[in-house]
Structures are given as C-alpha cells and as structure tokens.
Amino acid sequence: MEDKEEKLPPIFEQTPLSNDKGHPLNLIAYMGDELKRHRKYHPNPDARSASGFIDNVLVKYISEPVGRNRLARAEEGNIKVDFSLYAAYFSDMELWPDIINAMLIGSKPTARYLHFIKGELKSDLSQGIDVAQNNANNRLLRERNR
C-alpha cells in the first residue's frame, strides 16, 4: 500500500501562524499595515482619513468608486482586493521604481524598462559630462596659475 501524504491546501487558502515570517499571506498583511500607515501619515492632512484618502488620492488613479470597506480590506492585506487599489497606493508612495528594481534582481532589464529609464539615464549622463568638464577646466586653471 502507498502512504498517502496529506495534501496541503493552496497557499492563499491556508491560515498561517502569525510568526511565520515567510508566508505570503503574512507578508501581504504586513504590506497592508504599511499602506494604512502611509494613509494615516500622508503628507496631505486631508488624505489621512479613509474617506479623505479616497476623495483626495485614489480618485486620481481609479475611476470606479472605492468604498471605505474596500479600502479597509486593502489595508488588511486582503488578496481579493483588486490590484488597481494596491497599484494606486504604490503610485502615491512612489514605490514603482523600487518594485521594478527588486523584480530585476538577478535578471537583465527588458526593453520596456530601458525605455522607461532612458530619459533618466540621459539626465545622469549629462550631469556626469558637466562634472567631468568642470573638473577638467579647474585642473587647466590650476596648471596655468602655477
């Protein structure tokens, strides 16, 4: 006879122990805590309440109405909340570059990502050229003054 292994439910249907730091549901709940903290300490005082955040921030990103219950579920890390709500938080928190960079760890950037950062790289390169030119000019002046 074969030993039947007990089959675990899918990860997102499990109830993890609260001290299981690596369980995705605990990590998502922690993320929800951070989203709530972001709202409660928002730079715009009018956006610190649930309704204020909906009226002053989320309307910039989401066209359909967002209720306080849906917002509360997102801040609890509920995985059934539509991603657009999380994406709006990430945009307001200016997290997208960090999220994309974290996703790129260990892989080569895609053409789409390179297109997004092309302008940023041009600016950095231009600043580097200006600094190098100023350094060269300063050296030349020091040489002339000797």
N, C-alpha and C positions, 0 to 999 in steps of 0.2 A: 504494500500500500504506500501511496505517496503522502508525504507530510504536506498538508496544505498550509501555506503561510497566510497569516492574517493580512488581508488586503486593507491598506490604509485608505481613507477617503482622499480625494484630491486635496492638494494643499490649501486651496482657498475655501474649502468646506470643513477644514479642521478647526478645532478650538485649541490654540497653542497655550502652553504655560506662559504666564506673564513674564517669567525671567528668561524665556527662550529668545535671546537677542538676535538670532539669525533667521527666525521665522518671518516670512514675508508679511504676514498679517500684523505682526508686532511692529515691523518696520513701517508699514503703511499707517498704523495707528500713531506711531511717533511722528511721522510726517504730518498727519492731521493735527497733532498738538502744535507743531511748528507753524502750520498755516493759521491756526487760531491765534497763536502768539503774534504772528505778523499782523493780523487784523487788529488785535487789541492794542498794539503799539504802533499803529500805522502813522506815518508822518502827517497825514491829513486827519486832524481830530474828528472831522465829520464822518470819517470812514471807520471809526473804531467800534461802533455797534454793528450788529448783524444787518439791520435794515440800512444803516448808513454805508456799510461796505457794499451792499447790493446796489444802492442808489448812486454811489459816488465812484465805485471802482468797476464792479462787474458789468455794468451797462456798457462800458467801453469795449468789452470783449464778447459778450454774449447777448444775442438779440431776444431770445425767449426769456420769459420771466423766471427769475430764480427766487424761490421762497426761502424763508428762514430755516425751515426744516431741512431743505436740501443742503443749505449752507452748513447747518449743524452736522449733517451726516458726512459731508466732506471733511469737516474739522475733526470728526471721529475716525477718519480713515476708512470710511465705508467704500468697499471696492465696487459697489453697484452704482455709485455716483458717476455720471457722465464725465469723461475725461476733459471735456471743454472747461468744466469748472476748475479742475486742477491746473489746466493749462493757463487759465486766466490768472490764478494765483501766481504761477511760475513767472508769467509775464510781468505782473505787478511787482514781484520780488526781484525782477531782473536776473532770474536764475538760468535762462536758456543757454547762455554761453558755457556756464559751469556744467550743466546737464549734458550738453553735446560733447564737451571736452572729456567728461567722465566716460561717456559712451565710446569715445575714440581710443581710450587707453588700450594699448596692445593691437591696434589696427591702424590701417592707413586711412587718412581722411578721404571722403568721397568728393567727387567733382562739385556736387551741390554745396557742400560745406566750404570748399575752397572758393566758390563763387561768393558765398555769403561774407567771407572774411577778406576778400580781395581788397576792398576799399580800406579796411583796417590795416592790412599789410602795406598798402601804398603809403598810408599816412606814417606808419612806423619807419618805413624805408626812407621816406622824405625827411623825417626828423633826424634819422641816423646820418644821412648825407649832409644835412645842415650842421650837425655837431662836428662831423669829420672836417668839413670845410672851415668852420670856426677854429678848430684846433690847429689846422694847417696854417691858417692866417696868423694865429697867435704865435706859432713857432717861427714863422717867417719874420714877424715883427721883432721877436726876441733876438733872432740871428742878426738882423740889421742893426739893432741897438747895441751890439757888443763892441 
